[in-house]
């Protein structure tokens, strides 16, 4: 399934991307997520978009942020 990424990455204070409205953990796990998990994430995006409509990109999605999320998720597995 194609990623919902729109190449406008910027995280709000809760670590949700203000471009695609996925949480950093969902972005990092996307490639390894099952189709059912991806569909579940996609189904949540419209509500998140409405919820975050006034939020701003507070933090650039840096490589360091990505690696921190990757390490946190690896500990959970």
N, CA, C and O atoms as a Tripos MOL2 file, in Angstrom:
@<TRIPOS>MOLECULE
protein
  308   307    77     0     0
PROTEIN
NO_CHARGES

@<TRIPOS>ATOM
      1 N           0.8530   -1.1680    0.0000 N.3       1 UNK1
      2 CA          0.0000    0.0000    0.0000 C.3       1 UNK1
      3 C           0.9020    1.2350    0.0000 C.2       1 UNK1
      4 O           1.9380    1.2540    0.6630 O.2       1 UNK1
      5 N           0.5060    2.2490   -0.7370 N.am      2 UNK2
      6 CA          1.2970    3.4710   -0.8050 C.3       2 UNK2
      7 C           1.2120    4.2530    0.4970 C.2       2 UNK2
      8 O           0.1750    4.2760    1.1600 O.2       2 UNK2
      9 N           2.3060    4.8820    0.8450 N.am      3 UNK3
     10 CA          2.3690    5.7170    2.0340 C.3       3 UNK3
     11 C           1.5330    6.9830    1.8150 C.2       3 UNK3
     12 O           1.4670    7.4950    0.6970 O.2       3 UNK3
     13 N           0.9000    7.4860    2.8710 N.am      4 UNK4
     14 CA          0.1560    8.7350    2.7520 C.3       4 UNK4
     15 C           1.0560    9.9740    2.8450 C.2       4 UNK4
     16 O           0.5530   11.0950    2.9130 O.2       4 UNK4
     17 N           2.3610    9.7840    2.8490 N.am      5 UNK5
     18 CA          3.3080   10.8900    2.9490 C.3       5 UNK5
     19 C           3.0770   11.8970    1.8160 C.2       5 UNK5
     20 O           2.8940   11.5200    0.6590 O.2       5 UNK5
     21 N           3.0900   13.1720    2.1740 N.am      6 UNK6
     22 CA          2.9250   14.2360    1.1840 C.3       6 UNK6
     23 C           4.1840   15.1010    1.0980 C.2       6 UNK6
     24 O           4.1600   16.1840    0.5140 O.2       6 UNK6
     25 N           5.2840   14.6170    1.6850 N.am      7 UNK7
     26 CA          6.5940   15.2790    1.6620 C.3       7 UNK7
     27 C           6.5460   16.6980    2.2430 C.2       7 UNK7
     28 O           7.2200   17.6050    1.7560 O.2       7 UNK7
     29 N           5.7460   16.8670    3.2790 N.am      8 UNK8
     30 CA          5.6800   18.1360    4.0190 C.3       8 UNK8
     31 C           5.8630   17.8320    5.4950 C.2       8 UNK8
     32 O           5.0650   18.2540    6.3320 O.2       8 UNK8
     33 N           6.9150   17.0990    5.8050 N.am      9 UNK9
     34 CA          7.1340   16.5820    7.1560 C.3       9 UNK9
     35 C           7.4660   17.6900    8.1490 C.2       9 UNK9
     36 O           8.3700   18.4960    7.9300 O.2       9 UNK9
     37 N           6.7430   17.7070    9.2020 N.am     10 UNK10
     38 CA          6.9690   18.5930   10.3320 C.3      10 UNK10
     39 C           6.0950   18.1060   11.4680 C.2      10 UNK10
     40 O           4.8920   17.9110   11.2890 O.2      10 UNK10
     41 N           6.6800   17.9110   12.6220 N.am     11 UNK11
     42 CA          5.9520   17.3300   13.7430 C.3      11 UNK11
     43 C           5.3770   18.4060   14.6550 C.2      11 UNK11
     44 O           5.9850   19.4550   14.8650 O.2      11 UNK11
     45 N           4.1860   18.1230   15.1940 N.am     12 UNK12
     46 CA          3.6420   18.9970   16.2240 C.3      12 UNK12
     47 C           4.2160   18.5530   17.5680 C.2      12 UNK12
     48 O           5.0740   17.6710   17.6150 O.2      12 UNK12
     49 N           3.7570   19.1470   18.6390 N.am     13 UNK13
     50 CA          4.3090   18.8260   19.9580 C.3      13 UNK13
     51 C           4.0130   17.3980   20.4170 C.2      13 UNK13
     52 O           4.6840   16.8890   21.3140 O.2      13 UNK13
     53 N           3.0160   16.7470   19.8100 N.am     14 UNK14
     54 CA          2.6880   15.3620   20.1620 C.3      14 UNK14
     55 C           3.3310   14.3580   19.2030 C.2      14 UNK14
     56 O           3.0130   13.1700   19.2380 O.2      14 UNK14
     57 N           4.2320   14.8390   18.3500 N.am     15 UNK15
     58 CA          4.9520   14.0020   17.3780 C.3      15 UNK15
     59 C           4.0700   13.4490   16.2610 C.2      15 UNK15
     60 O           4.3170   12.3600   15.7430 O.2      15 UNK15
     61 N           3.0380   14.2150   15.8960 N.am     16 UNK16
     62 CA          2.2440   13.8970   14.7100 C.3      16 UNK16
     63 C           2.7250   14.7710   13.5750 C.2      16 UNK16
     64 O           2.9610   15.9640   13.7620 O.2      16 UNK16
     65 N           2.8730   14.1830   12.3930 N.am     17 UNK17
     66 CA          3.2850   14.9360   11.2180 C.3      17 UNK17
     67 C           2.1180   15.8030   10.7500 C.2      17 UNK17
     68 O           0.9920   15.3250   10.6210 O.2      17 UNK17
     69 N           2.3930   17.0630   10.5000 N.am     18 UNK18
     70 CA          1.3520   17.9700   10.0550 C.3      18 UNK18
     71 C           1.1620   17.9250    8.5370 C.2      18 UNK18
     72 O           0.3480   18.6670    7.9880 O.2      18 UNK18
     73 N           1.9060   17.0660    7.8710 N.am     19 UNK19
     74 CA          1.7040   16.8430    6.4420 C.3      19 UNK19
     75 C           0.7580   15.6780    6.1940 C.2      19 UNK19
     76 O          -0.2150   15.8040    5.4520 O.2      19 UNK19
     77 N           1.0560   14.5250    6.8320 N.am     20 UNK20
     78 CA          0.2490   13.3160    6.5900 C.3      20 UNK20
     79 C          -0.5920   12.9110    7.7960 C.2      20 UNK20
     80 O          -1.4530   12.0380    7.6850 O.2      20 UNK20
     81 N          -0.3510   13.5380    8.9510 N.am     21 UNK21
     82 CA         -1.1200   13.3180   10.1830 C.3      21 UNK21
     83 C          -0.8860   11.9570   10.8290 C.2      21 UNK21
     84 O          -1.6930   11.4940   11.6350 O.2      21 UNK21
     85 N           0.2370   11.3160   10.4640 N.am     22 UNK22
     86 CA          0.6190   10.0900   11.1640 C.3      22 UNK22
     87 C           1.5480   10.4380   12.3170 C.2      22 UNK22
     88 O           2.2720   11.4330   12.2680 O.2      22 UNK22
     89 N           1.5190    9.6020   13.3650 N.am     23 UNK23
     90 CA          2.4560    9.7350   14.4780 C.3      23 UNK23
     91 C           3.8160    9.2420   14.0030 C.2      23 UNK23
     92 O           3.8930    8.4020   13.1060 O.2      23 UNK23
     93 N           4.8870    9.7570   14.5940 N.am     24 UNK24
     94 CA          6.2300    9.3420   14.1900 C.3      24 UNK24
     95 C           6.3740    7.8170   14.2330 C.2      24 UNK24
     96 O           7.0260    7.2380   13.3640 O.2      24 UNK24
     97 N           5.7850    7.1700   15.2180 N.am     25 UNK25
     98 CA          5.8740    5.7050   15.3050 C.3      25 UNK25
     99 C           5.1950    5.0440   14.1040 C.2      25 UNK25
    100 O           5.6890    4.0390   13.5930 O.2      25 UNK25
    101 N           4.0870    5.5900   13.6570 N.am     26 UNK26
    102 CA          3.3930    5.0390   12.4900 C.3      26 UNK26
    103 C           4.1960    5.2640   11.2120 C.2      26 UNK26
    104 O           4.1980    4.4200   10.3150 O.2      26 UNK26
    105 N           4.8690    6.3910   11.1360 N.am     27 UNK27
    106 CA          5.7000    6.6800    9.9660 C.3      27 UNK27
    107 C           6.8530    5.6860    9.8960 C.2      27 UNK27
    108 O           7.1260    5.1130    8.8410 O.2      27 UNK27
    109 N           7.5220    5.4870   11.0180 N.am     28 UNK28
    110 CA          8.6730    4.5800   11.0630 C.3      28 UNK28
    111 C           8.2510    3.1410   10.7690 C.2      28 UNK28
    112 O           8.9650    2.4220   10.0700 O.2      28 UNK28
    113 N           7.1080    2.7150   11.2890 N.am     29 UNK29
    114 CA          6.6500    1.3250   11.1250 C.3      29 UNK29
    115 C           5.9390    1.0640    9.8110 C.2      29 UNK29
    116 O           5.6520   -0.0930    9.5040 O.2      29 UNK29
    117 N           5.6440    2.0800    9.0280 N.am     30 UNK30
    118 CA          4.7840    1.9410    7.8590 C.3      30 UNK30
    119 C           5.1900    0.7830    6.9550 C.2      30 UNK30
    120 O           4.3430   -0.0290    6.5810 O.2      30 UNK30
    121 N           6.4550    0.6920    6.6000 N.am     31 UNK31
    122 CA          6.8980   -0.3590    5.6580 C.3      31 UNK31
    123 C           6.6660   -1.7660    6.1990 C.2      31 UNK31
    124 O           6.3950   -2.6940    5.4370 O.2      31 UNK31
    125 N           6.7740   -1.9200    7.5160 N.am     32 UNK32
    126 CA          6.6410   -3.2400    8.1220 C.3      32 UNK32
    127 C           5.2260   -3.5510    8.6050 C.2      32 UNK32
    128 O           4.9380   -4.6750    9.0150 O.2      32 UNK32
    129 N           4.3570   -2.5620    8.5560 N.am     33 UNK33
    130 CA          2.9720   -2.7580    9.0120 C.3      33 UNK33
    131 C           2.2190   -3.6400    8.0140 C.2      33 UNK33
    132 O           2.4550   -3.5910    6.8070 O.2      33 UNK33
    133 N           1.3150   -4.4370    8.5520 N.am     34 UNK34
    134 CA          0.4650   -5.2500    7.6770 C.3      34 UNK34
    135 C          -0.4920   -4.3300    6.9270 C.2      34 UNK34
    136 O          -0.6600   -3.1650    7.2880 O.2      34 UNK34
    137 N          -1.1050   -4.8550    5.8990 N.am     35 UNK35
    138 CA         -2.0850   -4.0590    5.1530 C.3      35 UNK35
    139 C          -3.2310   -3.6290    6.0690 C.2      35 UNK35
    140 O          -3.7200   -2.5040    5.9670 O.2      35 UNK35
    141 N          -3.6540   -4.5150    6.9530 N.am     36 UNK36
    142 CA         -4.7390   -4.1790    7.8880 C.3      36 UNK36
    143 C          -4.3180   -3.0360    8.8160 C.2      36 UNK36
    144 O          -5.1190   -2.1460    9.1020 O.2      36 UNK36
    145 N          -3.0710   -3.0560    9.2850 N.am     37 UNK37
    146 CA         -2.5790   -1.9760   10.1370 C.3      37 UNK37
    147 C          -2.5040   -0.6660    9.3600 C.2      37 UNK37
    148 O          -2.8550    0.3910    9.8840 O.2      37 UNK37
    149 N          -2.0530   -0.7340    8.1180 N.am     38 UNK38
    150 CA         -1.9770    0.4560    7.2890 C.3      38 UNK38
    151 C          -3.3670    1.0430    7.0420 C.2      38 UNK38
    152 O          -3.5530    2.2590    7.1040 O.2      38 UNK38
    153 N          -4.3290    0.1860    6.7650 N.am     39 UNK39
    154 CA         -5.7100    0.6410    6.5520 C.3      39 UNK39
    155 C          -6.2380    1.2980    7.8250 C.2      39 UNK39
    156 O          -6.9110    2.3270    7.7620 O.2      39 UNK39
    157 N          -5.9350    0.7080    8.9730 N.am     40 UNK40
    158 CA         -6.3710    1.2810   10.2440 C.3      40 UNK40
    159 C          -5.7930    2.6890   10.4250 C.2      40 UNK40
    160 O          -6.5020    3.6100   10.8300 O.2      40 UNK40
    161 N          -4.5130    2.8450   10.1250 N.am     41 UNK41
    162 CA         -3.8840    4.1610   10.2190 C.3      41 UNK41
    163 C          -4.5490    5.1300    9.2480 C.2      41 UNK41
    164 O          -4.9020    6.2480    9.6250 O.2      41 UNK41
    165 N          -4.7180    4.7050    8.0060 N.am     42 UNK42
    166 CA         -5.3350    5.5680    6.9950 C.3      42 UNK42
    167 C          -6.7310    6.0210    7.4120 C.2      42 UNK42
    168 O          -7.1160    7.1640    7.1700 O.2      42 UNK42
    169 N          -7.4790    5.1280    8.0340 N.am     43 UNK43
    170 CA         -8.8350    5.4630    8.4640 C.3      43 UNK43
    171 C          -8.8580    6.5180    9.5680 C.2      43 UNK43
    172 O          -9.8600    7.2150    9.7310 O.2      43 UNK43
    173 N          -7.7830    6.6440   10.3190 N.am     44 UNK44
    174 CA         -7.6990    7.6210   11.3990 C.3      44 UNK44
    175 C          -7.2840    9.0210   10.9210 C.2      44 UNK44
    176 O          -7.4830   10.0050   11.6330 O.2      44 UNK44
    177 N          -6.7150    9.1060    9.7290 N.am     45 UNK45
    178 CA         -6.1360   10.3700    9.2700 C.3      45 UNK45
    179 C          -7.1380   11.5150    9.0910 C.2      45 UNK45
    180 O          -6.8170   12.6390    9.4760 O.2      45 UNK45
    181 N          -8.3310   11.2940    8.5310 N.am     46 UNK46
    182 CA         -9.2720   12.4210    8.3970 C.3      46 UNK46
    183 C          -9.6400   13.0630    9.7420 C.2      46 UNK46
    184 O          -9.7250   14.2870    9.8420 O.2      46 UNK46
    185 N          -9.8530   12.2510   10.7580 N.am     47 UNK47
    186 CA        -10.1930   12.7880   12.0800 C.3      47 UNK47
    187 C          -9.0110   13.5590   12.6690 C.2      47 UNK47
    188 O          -9.1920   14.6050   13.2930 O.2      47 UNK47
    189 N          -7.8140   13.0400   12.4660 N.am     48 UNK48
    190 CA         -6.6300   13.7430   12.9600 C.3      48 UNK48
    191 C          -6.4390   15.0680   12.2360 C.2      48 UNK48
    192 O          -6.0900   16.0750   12.8510 O.2      48 UNK48
    193 N          -6.6690   15.0620   10.9320 N.am     49 UNK49
    194 CA         -6.5330   16.2960   10.1620 C.3      49 UNK49
    195 C          -7.4650   17.3650   10.7280 C.2      49 UNK49
    196 O          -7.0670   18.5200   10.8860 O.2      49 UNK49
    197 N          -8.6930   16.9840   11.0310 N.am     50 UNK50
    198 CA         -9.6510   17.9290   11.6090 C.3      50 UNK50
    199 C          -9.2110   18.3690   13.0040 C.2      50 UNK50
    200 O          -9.3160   19.5460   13.3500 O.2      50 UNK50
    201 N          -8.7220   17.4310   13.7970 N.am     51 UNK51
    202 CA         -8.2830   17.7250   15.1580 C.3      51 UNK51
    203 C          -7.0930   18.6770   15.1740 C.2      51 UNK51
    204 O          -7.0220   19.5740   16.0140 O.2      51 UNK51
    205 N          -6.1600   18.4820   14.2470 N.am     52 UNK52
    206 CA         -4.9160   19.2620   14.2290 C.3      52 UNK52
    207 C          -4.9500   20.4420   13.2610 C.2      52 UNK52
    208 O          -3.9010   21.0070   12.9530 O.2      52 UNK52
    209 N          -6.1250   20.8250   12.7770 N.am     53 UNK53
    210 CA         -6.1930   21.8210   11.6970 C.3      53 UNK53
    211 C          -5.5160   23.1390   12.0440 C.2      53 UNK53
    212 O          -5.0460   23.8340   11.1430 O.2      53 UNK53
    213 N          -5.4510   23.5010   13.3080 N.am     54 UNK54
    214 CA         -4.8260   24.7690   13.6870 C.3      54 UNK54
    215 C          -3.3990   24.6090   14.2040 C.2      54 UNK54
    216 O          -2.7410   25.5970   14.5310 O.2      54 UNK54
    217 N          -2.9180   23.3660   14.2790 N.am     55 UNK55
    218 CA         -1.5460   23.1340   14.7440 C.3      55 UNK55
    219 C          -0.5480   23.5460   13.6770 C.2      55 UNK55
    220 O          -0.8760   23.6490   12.4950 O.2      55 UNK55
    221 N           0.6500   23.7730   14.1150 N.am     56 UNK56
    222 CA          1.7360   24.1540   13.2220 C.3      56 UNK56
    223 C           2.8370   23.1090   13.2910 C.2      56 UNK56
    224 O           2.9450   22.3650   14.2660 O.2      56 UNK56
    225 N           3.6520   23.0630   12.2430 N.am     57 UNK57
    226 CA          4.8520   22.2370   12.2680 C.3      57 UNK57
    227 C           5.7960   22.8530   13.2900 C.2      57 UNK57
    228 O           6.3470   23.9290   13.0600 O.2      57 UNK57
    229 N           5.9790   22.1880   14.3950 N.am     58 UNK58
    230 CA          6.8440   22.7100   15.4430 C.3      58 UNK58
    231 C           8.2760   22.1890   15.3260 C.2      58 UNK58
    232 O           9.2260   22.8670   15.7140 O.2      58 UNK58
    233 N           8.4150   20.9980   14.7970 N.am     59 UNK59
    234 CA          9.7180   20.3530   14.7690 C.3      59 UNK59
    235 C           9.9190   19.6850   13.4150 C.2      59 UNK59
    236 O           9.0260   19.0080   12.9030 O.2      59 UNK59
    237 N          11.0770   19.8800   12.8550 N.am     60 UNK60
    238 CA         11.4180   19.2040   11.6120 C.3      60 UNK60
    239 C          11.6140   17.7220   11.9190 C.2      60 UNK60
    240 O          12.1850   17.3660   12.9500 O.2      60 UNK60
    241 N          11.1490   16.8780   11.0400 N.am     61 UNK61
    242 CA         11.3420   15.4420   11.2010 C.3      61 UNK61
    243 C          12.7750   15.1230   10.7960 C.2      61 UNK61
    244 O          13.0650   14.8970    9.6210 O.2      61 UNK61
    245 N          13.6560   15.1090   11.7710 N.am     62 UNK62
    246 CA         15.0760   14.9100   11.5210 C.3      62 UNK62
    247 C          15.4360   13.4290   11.5550 C.2      62 UNK62
    248 O          14.6620   12.5940   12.0220 O.2      62 UNK62
    249 N          16.5950   13.1320   11.0630 N.am     63 UNK63
    250 CA         17.1130   11.7580   11.1150 C.3      63 UNK63
    251 C          17.2240   11.2960   12.5670 C.2      63 UNK63
    252 O          16.9350   10.1400   12.8770 O.2      63 UNK63
    253 N          17.6410   12.1920   13.4520 N.am     64 UNK64
    254 CA         17.7700   11.8470   14.8700 C.3      64 UNK64
    255 C          16.4170   11.4650   15.4680 C.2      64 UNK64
    256 O          16.3250   10.4980   16.2250 O.2      64 UNK64
    257 N          15.3710   12.2170   15.1330 N.am     65 UNK65
    258 CA         14.0270   11.9040   15.6260 C.3      65 UNK65
    259 C          13.5770   10.5460   15.1090 C.2      65 UNK65
    260 O          12.9870    9.7530   15.8410 O.2      65 UNK65
    261 N          13.8650   10.2910   13.8370 N.am     66 UNK66
    262 CA         13.5230    9.0070   13.2370 C.3      66 UNK66
    263 C          14.2230    7.8740   13.9800 C.2      66 UNK66
    264 O          13.5880    6.8810   14.3340 O.2      66 UNK66
    265 N          15.5230    8.0140   14.2180 N.am     67 UNK67
    266 CA         16.2950    6.9640   14.8790 C.3      67 UNK67
    267 C          15.8380    6.7450   16.3110 C.2      67 UNK67
    268 O          15.8400    5.6110   16.7890 O.2      67 UNK67
    269 N          15.4450    7.8100   17.0080 N.am     68 UNK68
    270 CA         14.9160    7.6660   18.3620 C.3      68 UNK68
    271 C          13.6330    6.8400   18.3570 C.2      68 UNK68
    272 O          13.4540    5.9640   19.2030 O.2      68 UNK68
    273 N          12.7440    7.1160   17.4120 N.am     69 UNK69
    274 CA         11.4880    6.3640   17.3170 C.3      69 UNK69
    275 C          11.7700    4.9200   16.9460 C.2      69 UNK69
    276 O          11.1550    4.0050   17.4930 O.2      69 UNK69
    277 N          12.6910    4.7110   16.0220 N.am     70 UNK70
    278 CA         13.0510    3.3600   15.6130 C.3      70 UNK70
    279 C          13.5750    2.5500   16.8000 C.2      70 UNK70
    280 O          13.1910    1.3950   16.9830 O.2      70 UNK70
    281 N          14.4450    3.1520   17.5990 N.am     71 UNK71
    282 CA         15.0020    2.4690   18.7750 C.3      71 UNK71
    283 C          13.9160    2.1700   19.8020 C.2      71 UNK71
    284 O          13.9020    1.0870   20.3880 O.2      71 UNK71
    285 N          12.9990    3.1230   20.0280 N.am     72 UNK72
    286 CA         11.8970    2.9270   20.9880 C.3      72 UNK72
    287 C          11.0110    1.7710   20.5290 C.2      72 UNK72
    288 O          10.6020    0.9430   21.3420 O.2      72 UNK72
    289 N          10.7160    1.7110   19.2440 N.am     73 UNK73
    290 CA          9.8570    0.6550   18.7150 C.3      73 UNK73
    291 C          10.5510   -0.7000   18.7760 C.2      73 UNK73
    292 O           9.8990   -1.7180   19.0060 O.2      73 UNK73
    293 N          11.8610   -0.7220   18.5740 N.am     74 UNK74
    294 CA         12.5970   -1.9870   18.6360 C.3      74 UNK74
    295 C          12.5620   -2.5710   20.0550 C.2      74 UNK74
    296 O          12.5260   -3.7890   20.2270 O.2      74 UNK74
    297 N          12.5720   -1.7110   21.0500 N.am     75 UNK75
    298 CA         12.4880   -2.1620   22.4420 C.3      75 UNK75
    299 C          11.1300   -2.7830   22.7390 C.2      75 UNK75
    300 O          11.0300   -3.7070   23.5470 O.2      75 UNK75
    301 N          10.0690   -2.2700   22.0770 N.am     76 UNK76
    302 CA          8.7200   -2.7760   22.3040 C.3      76 UNK76
    303 C           8.5050   -4.1400   21.6530 C.2      76 UNK76
    304 O           7.6520   -4.9160   22.0830 O.2      76 UNK76
    305 N           9.2800   -4.4200   20.6220 N.am     77 UNK77
    306 CA          9.0750   -5.6570   19.8350 C.3      77 UNK77
    307 C           9.5880   -6.8790   20.5470 C.2      77 UNK77
    308 O           9.4900   -7.9870   20.0200 O.2      77 UNK77
@<TRIPOS>BOND
     1     1     2 1
     2     2     3 1
     3     3     4 2
     4     3     5 am
     5     5     6 1
     6     6     7 1
     7     7     8 2
     8     7     9 am
     9     9    10 1
    10    10    11 1
    11    11    12 2
    12    11    13 am
    13    13    14 1
    14    14    15 1
    15    15    16 2
    16    15    17 am
    17    17    18 1
    18    18    19 1
    19    19    20 2
    20    19    21 am
    21    21    22 1
    22    22    23 1
    23    23    24 2
    24    23    25 am
    25    25    26 1
    26    26    27 1
    27    27    28 2
    28    27    29 am
    29    29    30 1
    30    30    31 1
    31    31    32 2
    32    31    33 am
    33    33    34 1
    34    34    35 1
    35    35    36 2
    36    35    37 am
    37    37    38 1
    38    38    39 1
    39    39    40 2
    40    39    41 am
    41    41    42 1
    42    42    43 1
    43    43    44 2
    44    43    45 am
    45    45    46 1
    46    46    47 1
    47    47    48 2
    48    47    49 am
    49    49    50 1
    50    50    51 1
    51    51    52 2
    52    51    53 am
    53    53    54 1
    54    54    55 1
    55    55    56 2
    56    55    57 am
    57    57    58 1
    58    58    59 1
    59    59    60 2
    60    59    61 am
    61    61    62 1
    62    62    63 1
    63    63    64 2
    64    63    65 am
    65    65    66 1
    66    66    67 1
    67    67    68 2
    68    67    69 am
    69    69    70 1
    70    70    71 1
    71    71    72 2
    72    71    73 am
    73    73    74 1
    74    74    75 1
    75    75    76 2
    76    75    77 am
    77    77    78 1
    78    78    79 1
    79    79    80 2
    80    79    81 am
    81    81    82 1
    82    82    83 1
    83    83    84 2
    84    83    85 am
    85    85    86 1
    86    86    87 1
    87    87    88 2
    88    87    89 am
    89    89    90 1
    90    90    91 1
    91    91    92 2
    92    91    93 am
    93    93    94 1
    94    94    95 1
    95    95    96 2
    96    95    97 am
    97    97    98 1
    98    98    99 1
    99    99   100 2
   100    99   101 am
   101   101   102 1
   102   102   103 1
   103   103   104 2
   104   103   105 am
   105   105   106 1
   106   106   107 1
   107   107   108 2
   108   107   109 am
   109   109   110 1
   110   110   111 1
   111   111   112 2
   112   111   113 am
   113   113   114 1
   114   114   115 1
   115   115   116 2
   116   115   117 am
   117   117   118 1
   118   118   119 1
   119   119   120 2
   120   119   121 am
   121   121   122 1
   122   122   123 1
   123   123   124 2
   124   123   125 am
   125   125   126 1
   126   126   127 1
   127   127   128 2
   128   127   129 am
   129   129   130 1
   130   130   131 1
   131   131   132 2
   132   131   133 am
   133   133   134 1
   134   134   135 1
   135   135   136 2
   136   135   137 am
   137   137   138 1
   138   138   139 1
   139   139   140 2
   140   139   141 am
   141   141   142 1
   142   142   143 1
   143   143   144 2
   144   143   145 am
   145   145   146 1
   146   146   147 1
   147   147   148 2
   148   147   149 am
   149   149   150 1
   150   150   151 1
   151   151   152 2
   152   151   153 am
   153   153   154 1
   154   154   155 1
   155   155   156 2
   156   155   157 am
   157   157   158 1
   158   158   159 1
   159   159   160 2
   160   159   161 am
   161   161   162 1
   162   162   163 1
   163   163   164 2
   164   163   165 am
   165   165   166 1
   166   166   167 1
   167   167   168 2
   168   167   169 am
   169   169   170 1
   170   170   171 1
   171   171   172 2
   172   171   173 am
   173   173   174 1
   174   174   175 1
   175   175   176 2
   176   175   177 am
   177   177   178 1
   178   178   179 1
   179   179   180 2
   180   179   181 am
   181   181   182 1
   182   182   183 1
   183   183   184 2
   184   183   185 am
   185   185   186 1
   186   186   187 1
   187   187   188 2
   188   187   189 am
   189   189   190 1
   190   190   191 1
   191   191   192 2
   192   191   193 am
   193   193   194 1
   194   194   195 1
   195   195   196 2
   196   195   197 am
   197   197   198 1
   198   198   199 1
   199   199   200 2
   200   199   201 am
   201   201   202 1
   202   202   203 1
   203   203   204 2
   204   203   205 am
   205   205   206 1
   206   206   207 1
   207   207   208 2
   208   207   209 am
   209   209   210 1
   210   210   211 1
   211   211   212 2
   212   211   213 am
   213   213   214 1
   214   214   215 1
   215   215   216 2
   216   215   217 am
   217   217   218 1
   218   218   219 1
   219   219   220 2
   220   219   221 am
   221   221   222 1
   222   222   223 1
   223   223   224 2
   224   223   225 am
   225   225   226 1
   226   226   227 1
   227   227   228 2
   228   227   229 am
   229   229   230 1
   230   230   231 1
   231   231   232 2
   232   231   233 am
   233   233   234 1
   234   234   235 1
   235   235   236 2
   236   235   237 am
   237   237   238 1
   238   238   239 1
   239   239   240 2
   240   239   241 am
   241   241   242 1
   242   242   243 1
   243   243   244 2
   244   243   245 am
   245   245   246 1
   246   246   247 1
   247   247   248 2
   248   247   249 am
   249   249   250 1
   250   250   251 1
   251   251   252 2
   252   251   253 am
   253   253   254 1
   254   254   255 1
   255   255   256 2
   256   255   257 am
   257   257   258 1
   258   258   259 1
   259   259   260 2
   260   259   261 am
   261   261   262 1
   262   262   263 1
   263   263   264 2
   264   263   265 am
   265   265   266 1
   266   266   267 1
   267   267   268 2
   268   267   269 am
   269   269   270 1
   270   270   271 1
   271   271   272 2
   272   271   273 am
   273   273   274 1
   274   274   275 1
   275   275   276 2
   276   275   277 am
   277   277   278 1
   278   278   279 1
   279   279   280 2
   280   279   281 am
   281   281   282 1
   282   282   283 1
   283   283   284 2
   284   283   285 am
   285   285   286 1
   286   286   287 1
   287   287   288 2
   288   287   289 am
   289   289   290 1
   290   290   291 1
   291   291   292 2
   292   291   293 am
   293   293   294 1
   294   294   295 1
   295   295   296 2
   296   295   297 am
   297   297   298 1
   298   298   299 1
   299   299   300 2
   300   299   301 am
   301   301   302 1
   302   302   303 1
   303   303   304 2
   304   303   305 am
   305   305   306 1
   306   306   307 1
   307   307   308 2
@<TRIPOS>SUBSTRUCTURE
     1 UNK1         2 RESIDUE 1 A UNK
     2 UNK2         6 RESIDUE 1 A UNK
     3 UNK3        10 RESIDUE 1 A UNK
     4 UNK4        14 RESIDUE 1 A UNK
     5 UNK5        18 RESIDUE 1 A UNK
     6 UNK6        22 RESIDUE 1 A UNK
     7 UNK7        26 RESIDUE 1 A UNK
     8 UNK8        30 RESIDUE 1 A UNK
     9 UNK9        34 RESIDUE 1 A UNK
    10 UNK10       38 RESIDUE 1 A UNK
    11 UNK11       42 RESIDUE 1 A UNK
    12 UNK12       46 RESIDUE 1 A UNK
    13 UNK13       50 RESIDUE 1 A UNK
    14 UNK14       54 RESIDUE 1 A UNK
    15 UNK15       58 RESIDUE 1 A UNK
    16 UNK16       62 RESIDUE 1 A UNK
    17 UNK17       66 RESIDUE 1 A UNK
    18 UNK18       70 RESIDUE 1 A UNK
    19 UNK19       74 RESIDUE 1 A UNK
    20 UNK20       78 RESIDUE 1 A UNK
    21 UNK21       82 RESIDUE 1 A UNK
    22 UNK22       86 RESIDUE 1 A UNK
    23 UNK23       90 RESIDUE 1 A UNK
    24 UNK24       94 RESIDUE 1 A UNK
    25 UNK25       98 RESIDUE 1 A UNK
    26 UNK26      102 RESIDUE 1 A UNK
    27 UNK27      106 RESIDUE 1 A UNK
    28 UNK28      110 RESIDUE 1 A UNK
    29 UNK29      114 RESIDUE 1 A UNK
    30 UNK30      118 RESIDUE 1 A UNK
    31 UNK31      122 RESIDUE 1 A UNK
    32 UNK32      126 RESIDUE 1 A UNK
    33 UNK33      130 RESIDUE 1 A UNK
    34 UNK34      134 RESIDUE 1 A UNK
    35 UNK35      138 RESIDUE 1 A UNK
    36 UNK36      142 RESIDUE 1 A UNK
    37 UNK37      146 RESIDUE 1 A UNK
    38 UNK38      150 RESIDUE 1 A UNK
    39 UNK39      154 RESIDUE 1 A UNK
    40 UNK40      158 RESIDUE 1 A UNK
    41 UNK41      162 RESIDUE 1 A UNK
    42 UNK42      166 RESIDUE 1 A UNK
    43 UNK43      170 RESIDUE 1 A UNK
    44 UNK44      174 RESIDUE 1 A UNK
    45 UNK45      178 RESIDUE 1 A UNK
    46 UNK46      182 RESIDUE 1 A UNK
    47 UNK47      186 RESIDUE 1 A UNK
    48 UNK48      190 RESIDUE 1 A UNK
    49 UNK49      194 RESIDUE 1 A UNK
    50 UNK50      198 RESIDUE 1 A UNK
    51 UNK51      202 RESIDUE 1 A UNK
    52 UNK52      206 RESIDUE 1 A UNK
    53 UNK53      210 RESIDUE 1 A UNK
    54 UNK54      214 RESIDUE 1 A UNK
    55 UNK55      218 RESIDUE 1 A UNK
    56 UNK56      222 RESIDUE 1 A UNK
    57 UNK57      226 RESIDUE 1 A UNK
    58 UNK58      230 RESIDUE 1 A UNK
    59 UNK59      234 RESIDUE 1 A UNK
    60 UNK60      238 RESIDUE 1 A UNK
    61 UNK61      242 RESIDUE 1 A UNK
    62 UNK62      246 RESIDUE 1 A UNK
    63 UNK63      250 RESIDUE 1 A UNK
    64 UNK64      254 RESIDUE 1 A UNK
    65 UNK65      258 RESIDUE 1 A UNK
    66 UNK66      262 RESIDUE 1 A UNK
    67 UNK67      266 RESIDUE 1 A UNK
    68 UNK68      270 RESIDUE 1 A UNK
    69 UNK69      274 RESIDUE 1 A UNK
    70 UNK70      278 RESIDUE 1 A UNK
    71 UNK71      282 RESIDUE 1 A UNK
    72 UNK72      286 RESIDUE 1 A UNK
    73 UNK73      290 RESIDUE 1 A UNK
    74 UNK74      294 RESIDUE 1 A UNK
    75 UNK75      298 RESIDUE 1 A UNK
    76 UNK76      302 RESIDUE 1 A UNK
    77 UNK77      306 RESIDUE 1 A UNK
